Amino acid sequence: MSSTVGGGGSAEPSGVKKTSKRPKYSKFTQQELPACKPILTPRWVILTFLVAGVVFIPLGVICLFASQGVVEIVYRYDTDCVPPSSRNNMVAYIQGEGDKICNRTIAVTKPMKHPVYVYYQLENFYQNHRRYVKSRNDAQLRSPSEERDVKTCAPEDNVGGEPIVPCGLVAWSLFNDTYSFSRNSQQLPVNKKGISWKSDRENKFGKNVFPKNFQTGAPIGGGTLNISKPLSEQEDLIVWMRTAALPTFRKLYGKIETDLHAGDTITVLLQNNYNTYSFNGQKKLVLSTTSWLGGRNDFLGIAYLTVGSICLFLAVTFAVLYLVKPRQLGDPSYLSWNRSAGGLQ
């Protein structure tokens, strides 16, 4: 009988190499690539805050002046355009029959260079509500071959078995108040071309898609559409379909391409059709110019001024502390990345 030397283990077959789980050495895997490792000394911190303050404060002043240079007229008309006898039940008034024409005058207090942008502003209208936002079909807006795909558009999906184009609650609630302007008995034309995004007109709304069965059911939600025009040319709809993120929003109605002078009295003929009374909403007419920064918005300038002031205050505070009671720093040569690899223990 033969015996196994070594008491029990079996010898490995010859020619088999051991595979190690240790990763192959490289500067990348060992994080030894060249890198910037700054040391934030008090001087560098003070200088950084000082530069931020010096840069941000002038930027804030410039942005604030640009915003203050925008001339804006805001007029709320949802209550004024309801007869006093109907103000106890404004919902019944807006849902009743008949034209709801309203004449109002607006005084121009500062010169307004053209183009003067005309907006309608709605408040307490939650266009970002999940059920509302999902009630649409973007594919149907682009292609006539998708017009029967209305499963995501309920409850405004079809009428008598025929699909609605455009379908969904967003299109159904299209804003339908209208405005016309005159000055000294002369009409001020409102240009409604180019009020929507070019990318929306060319990519999101098809040139061969025409309205069908729109606002033919009950109840009627809002504005109607011209059945002889493709959706890509109906810019009021395109503007409305770009839903707002906040409950108070403005949407562009058109542009007055004539200068308005200080002291002018603008007569506005309004069609008060849109029902904001059911949800305690508000409607406002806005006339506004623009600056190189856009419309009037003080937030950016105030934000720059606030951040710049805080940075400047911190820079002065740290400088005083550093001069009054300096703190001795350690020798940076003892940092790990400044020591040779052979000297590390």
C-alpha positions as CSV (number, residue, x, y, z in Angstrom):
1,M,0.0,0.0,0.0
2,S,1.1,3.5,-0.8
3,S,0.8,6.4,1.6
4,T,0.4,10.1,1.0
5,V,3.2,12.2,2.3
6,G,2.1,15.3,4.1
7,G,-0.8,13.8,5.9
8,G,-3.9,14.8,4.0
9,G,-3.7,17.6,1.4
10,S,-3.9,16.9,-2.3
11,A,-1.3,18.4,-4.5
12,E,-2.3,21.0,-7.1
13,P,-2.1,19.8,-10.8
14,S,1.0,21.0,-12.5
15,G,0.7,23.9,-15.0
16,V,-2.2,25.7,-13.2
17,K,-1.5,29.3,-12.3
18,K,-3.0,31.0,-9.3
19,T,-5.4,33.9,-10.2
20,S,-5.1,36.8,-7.8
21,K,-8.1,39.0,-7.0
22,R,-5.8,42.0,-6.4
23,P,-6.5,44.7,-9.1
24,K,-3.7,45.5,-11.5
25,Y,-1.7,48.4,-10.3
26,S,-2.2,51.7,-12.1
27,K,-2.1,55.4,-11.1
28,F,-5.8,55.6,-11.9
29,T,-7.0,52.8,-9.6
30,Q,-4.7,53.9,-6.8
31,Q,-5.8,57.6,-7.2
32,E,-2.3,58.8,-7.8
33,L,-3.1,60.9,-10.9
34,P,-1.9,64.6,-10.8
35,A,-4.5,66.7,-9.0
36,C,-4.9,70.2,-7.6
37,K,-5.0,70.0,-3.9
38,P,-5.5,73.6,-2.7
39,I,-5.0,74.6,1.0
40,L,-7.6,77.0,2.1
41,T,-5.6,79.4,4.2
42,P,-7.3,82.4,5.8
43,R,-5.9,84.7,3.1
44,W,-7.3,82.6,0.3
45,V,-10.7,82.4,1.9
46,I,-10.9,86.1,2.6
47,L,-9.8,86.9,-1.0
48,T,-12.4,84.5,-2.5
49,F,-15.3,86.1,-0.5
50,L,-14.0,89.6,-1.4
51,V,-13.9,88.8,-5.1
52,A,-17.3,87.3,-5.1
53,G,-18.8,90.3,-3.3
54,V,-17.1,92.8,-5.6
55,V,-18.4,90.9,-8.7
56,F,-21.9,90.1,-7.5
57,I,-22.9,93.5,-6.0
58,P,-22.4,95.5,-9.3
59,L,-24.1,92.7,-11.2
60,G,-27.1,92.9,-8.9
61,V,-27.3,96.7,-9.3
62,I,-27.2,96.4,-13.1
63,C,-29.9,93.7,-13.1
64,L,-32.1,95.7,-10.8
65,F,-31.8,98.8,-12.9
66,A,-32.7,96.8,-16.0
67,S,-35.7,95.4,-14.3
68,Q,-36.9,98.8,-13.0
69,G,-36.6,100.2,-16.5
70,V,-39.4,98.0,-17.7
71,V,-42.7,99.8,-17.8
72,E,-45.7,97.7,-16.8
73,I,-49.4,98.3,-16.5
74,V,-51.5,95.7,-14.7
75,Y,-55.3,95.9,-14.7
76,R,-57.6,93.4,-13.0
77,Y,-60.9,93.2,-14.7
78,D,-62.7,90.0,-13.6
79,T,-64.9,91.8,-11.1
80,D,-65.2,95.2,-12.8
81,C,-66.5,93.6,-16.0
82,V,-69.4,91.9,-14.2
83,P,-72.6,94.1,-13.8
84,P,-73.2,95.1,-10.2
85,S,-76.5,93.3,-10.2
86,S,-74.8,90.0,-11.1
87,R,-71.9,90.2,-8.6
88,N,-73.7,88.1,-6.0
89,N,-73.6,85.1,-8.4
90,M,-70.8,85.7,-10.9
91,V,-70.7,82.0,-11.9
92,A,-74.3,82.1,-13.2
93,Y,-73.5,85.4,-15.1
94,I,-70.4,83.9,-16.9
95,Q,-72.3,80.7,-17.8
96,G,-75.3,82.6,-19.1
97,E,-76.1,83.5,-22.6
98,G,-75.3,86.8,-24.4
99,D,-72.2,88.8,-25.1
100,K,-70.2,89.9,-22.1
101,I,-68.6,93.0,-23.6
102,C,-66.8,95.4,-21.2
103,N,-65.2,98.8,-22.0
104,R,-62.4,100.0,-19.8
105,T,-59.8,102.8,-20.0
106,I,-56.1,102.5,-19.0
107,A,-53.9,105.5,-18.3
108,V,-50.3,105.3,-19.6
109,T,-48.1,107.0,-17.0
110,K,-44.6,106.5,-18.6
111,P,-43.5,106.2,-22.2
112,M,-43.6,102.7,-23.6
113,K,-41.4,101.9,-26.6
114,H,-42.7,99.3,-29.0
115,P,-43.2,96.5,-29.1
116,V,-45.6,96.6,-26.1
117,Y,-46.4,93.1,-25.1
118,V,-50.0,92.2,-24.1
119,Y,-50.3,89.4,-21.6
120,Y,-53.3,87.8,-19.8
121,Q,-52.5,86.8,-16.2
122,L,-54.5,84.1,-14.4
123,E,-54.2,83.5,-10.6
124,N,-55.2,80.4,-8.6
125,F,-55.2,78.3,-11.8
126,Y,-53.2,75.1,-11.2
127,Q,-52.1,74.1,-14.7
128,N,-49.5,71.8,-13.2
129,H,-52.2,69.5,-11.6
130,R,-51.3,65.9,-12.5
131,R,-54.7,65.0,-13.8
132,Y,-54.9,68.1,-15.9
133,V,-51.4,67.9,-17.4
134,K,-51.8,64.2,-18.4
135,S,-55.1,64.8,-20.3
136,R,-53.5,65.4,-23.7
137,N,-51.7,63.5,-26.5
138,D,-48.7,65.2,-27.9
139,A,-48.4,62.6,-30.8
140,Q,-51.9,63.6,-31.9
141,L,-50.9,67.2,-32.1
142,R,-48.0,66.4,-34.5
143,S,-49.4,63.8,-36.9
144,P,-52.8,63.2,-38.5
145,S,-52.2,59.4,-38.3
146,E,-52.4,59.7,-34.5
147,E,-55.7,61.5,-34.3
148,R,-57.7,58.5,-33.1
149,D,-55.3,57.8,-30.2
150,V,-57.2,59.6,-27.5
151,K,-57.0,57.1,-24.6
152,T,-54.9,59.5,-22.5
153,C,-57.3,62.4,-23.1
154,A,-60.4,61.4,-21.0
155,P,-62.8,63.0,-20.3
156,E,-62.4,65.2,-23.4
157,D,-61.5,62.3,-25.8
158,N,-64.4,61.8,-28.2
159,V,-67.8,63.1,-29.2
160,G,-70.3,60.4,-30.4
161,G,-67.5,58.0,-31.0
162,E,-65.5,60.4,-33.1
163,P,-62.1,61.7,-31.8
164,I,-61.6,65.2,-30.6
165,V,-58.6,67.1,-32.2
166,P,-56.9,68.4,-30.1
167,C,-58.1,66.2,-27.3
168,G,-57.7,66.6,-23.5
169,L,-58.5,69.0,-20.7
170,V,-55.6,71.3,-21.5
171,A,-56.8,72.2,-25.0
172,W,-60.5,72.1,-23.8
173,S,-59.8,74.8,-21.3
174,L,-58.3,77.2,-23.9
175,F,-58.4,80.9,-22.7
176,N,-61.0,82.8,-24.7
177,D,-61.1,86.4,-23.4
178,T,-60.3,88.9,-26.2
179,Y,-59.0,92.4,-26.1
180,S,-58.9,95.2,-28.6
181,F,-57.3,98.6,-28.0
182,S,-57.8,102.1,-29.3
183,R,-56.2,105.5,-28.6
184,N,-57.9,108.8,-29.4
185,S,-60.5,106.8,-31.4
186,Q,-57.8,105.2,-33.5
187,Q,-57.4,101.5,-33.4
188,L,-54.2,100.0,-32.1
189,P,-53.6,96.7,-34.0
190,V,-52.5,93.7,-32.0
191,N,-50.0,91.5,-33.8
192,K,-50.6,87.9,-32.8
193,K,-48.0,86.4,-35.1
194,G,-44.8,85.0,-33.5
195,I,-46.2,84.9,-30.0
196,S,-45.4,81.2,-29.6
197,W,-42.0,79.4,-29.5
198,K,-40.7,78.6,-33.0
199,S,-39.7,75.1,-31.8
200,D,-43.3,74.5,-30.8
201,R,-44.7,75.6,-34.1
202,E,-42.3,73.6,-36.2
203,N,-41.9,70.4,-34.1
204,K,-44.8,69.9,-31.7
205,F,-47.8,71.0,-33.8
206,G,-48.3,69.5,-37.2
207,K,-48.9,71.5,-40.4
208,N,-51.4,68.8,-41.6
209,V,-53.4,68.5,-38.3
210,F,-56.7,70.3,-38.3
211,P,-59.2,70.7,-35.4
212,K,-62.1,68.2,-35.4
213,N,-65.1,68.0,-33.1
214,F,-63.5,70.6,-30.8
215,Q,-65.8,72.3,-28.3
216,T,-68.8,70.5,-29.8
217,G,-69.7,68.6,-26.7
218,A,-71.1,69.9,-23.4
219,P,-70.1,71.7,-21.4
220,I,-68.0,74.1,-23.4
221,G,-64.6,74.6,-21.7
222,G,-63.1,77.7,-23.4
223,G,-62.1,79.1,-26.8
224,T,-62.9,77.6,-30.2
225,L,-60.4,77.0,-33.1
226,N,-60.5,77.7,-36.8
227,I,-61.2,74.4,-38.5
228,S,-59.6,75.6,-41.7
229,K,-56.2,76.3,-40.1
230,P,-53.7,73.7,-39.1
231,L,-52.7,73.6,-35.4
232,S,-49.2,74.9,-36.3
233,E,-50.8,78.3,-37.2
234,Q,-53.1,78.6,-34.2
235,E,-50.7,80.3,-31.9
236,D,-53.1,81.1,-29.1
237,L,-53.5,77.3,-28.6
238,I,-49.8,76.7,-28.8
239,V,-49.1,79.3,-26.1
240,W,-51.8,77.8,-23.9
241,M,-50.6,74.3,-24.3
242,R,-47.2,75.1,-22.8
243,T,-48.5,74.6,-19.3
244,A,-47.4,76.8,-16.4
245,A,-45.6,75.5,-13.3
246,L,-47.1,78.0,-10.8
247,P,-50.7,78.9,-10.0
248,T,-50.1,82.5,-11.0
249,F,-48.9,82.9,-14.6
250,R,-48.9,85.1,-17.6
251,K,-49.3,84.1,-21.2
252,L,-48.6,86.2,-24.3
253,Y,-51.7,87.4,-26.1
254,G,-50.1,89.7,-28.7
255,K,-47.9,92.7,-29.4
256,I,-48.8,96.4,-30.0
257,E,-46.2,97.6,-32.4
258,T,-46.7,101.3,-31.7
259,D,-45.1,103.6,-29.1
260,L,-47.4,104.6,-26.2
261,H,-46.7,108.0,-24.7
262,A,-47.0,109.3,-21.2
263,G,-50.5,110.7,-20.7
264,D,-52.2,108.5,-23.3
265,T,-55.6,107.0,-22.4
266,I,-56.1,103.6,-23.9
267,T,-59.6,102.3,-24.4
268,V,-59.9,98.5,-24.1
269,L,-62.8,96.6,-25.4
270,L,-62.9,93.2,-23.5
271,Q,-64.8,90.1,-24.1
272,N,-65.1,88.7,-20.6
273,N,-65.8,85.0,-21.5
274,Y,-63.4,82.9,-19.4
275,N,-64.8,81.4,-16.3
276,T,-62.4,81.9,-13.4
277,Y,-65.2,82.5,-10.9
278,S,-65.9,78.8,-10.3
279,F,-62.5,78.4,-8.6
280,N,-62.0,81.9,-7.2
281,G,-59.5,82.8,-9.8
282,Q,-58.4,86.3,-11.0
283,K,-57.9,87.7,-14.5
284,K,-55.6,90.6,-15.2
285,L,-54.6,92.4,-18.4
286,V,-50.9,93.3,-18.6
287,L,-49.2,95.7,-20.9
288,S,-45.4,95.6,-20.6
289,T,-42.2,96.6,-22.3
290,T,-39.0,94.6,-22.1
291,S,-35.3,95.2,-21.4
292,W,-32.1,93.3,-22.4
293,L,-32.8,91.1,-19.4
294,G,-36.4,90.3,-20.4
295,G,-39.6,91.3,-18.6
296,R,-39.8,92.9,-15.2
297,N,-38.4,90.6,-12.5
298,D,-36.5,92.0,-9.5
299,F,-35.5,88.5,-8.2
300,L,-32.2,88.1,-10.1
301,G,-30.9,91.6,-9.0
302,I,-32.0,91.1,-5.4
303,A,-30.4,87.6,-5.4
304,Y,-27.1,89.0,-6.7
305,L,-27.1,91.8,-4.2
306,T,-27.9,89.5,-1.3
307,V,-25.2,87.0,-2.1
308,G,-22.7,89.7,-2.8
309,S,-23.5,91.5,0.4
310,I,-23.1,88.3,2.4
311,C,-19.8,87.5,0.8
312,L,-18.5,91.0,1.4
313,F,-19.6,90.8,5.1
314,L,-17.9,87.4,5.6
315,A,-14.7,88.7,3.9
316,V,-14.6,91.7,6.3
317,T,-15.4,89.6,9.3
318,F,-12.8,87.0,8.6
319,A,-10.2,89.7,7.8
320,V,-10.8,91.4,11.2
321,L,-10.6,88.1,13.0
322,Y,-7.4,87.2,11.2
323,L,-5.8,90.5,12.0
324,V,-6.9,90.7,15.7
325,K,-6.4,87.1,16.7
326,P,-4.4,85.2,14.0
327,R,-4.2,81.4,14.2
328,Q,-0.9,79.7,13.6
329,L,-1.0,77.3,10.7
330,G,0.6,73.9,10.4
331,D,3.5,73.2,8.0
332,P,2.0,72.1,4.7
333,S,5.1,70.1,3.9
334,Y,3.9,67.4,6.4
335,L,0.7,66.8,4.4
336,S,0.5,63.3,3.0
337,W,0.6,64.3,-0.7
338,N,3.8,66.4,0.0
339,R,5.7,63.4,1.4
340,S,7.5,60.9,-0.6
341,A,5.9,57.4,-1.0
342,G,8.9,55.7,0.5
343,G,8.6,57.8,3.7
344,L,5.0,56.8,4.4
345,Q,4.5,54.3,7.2
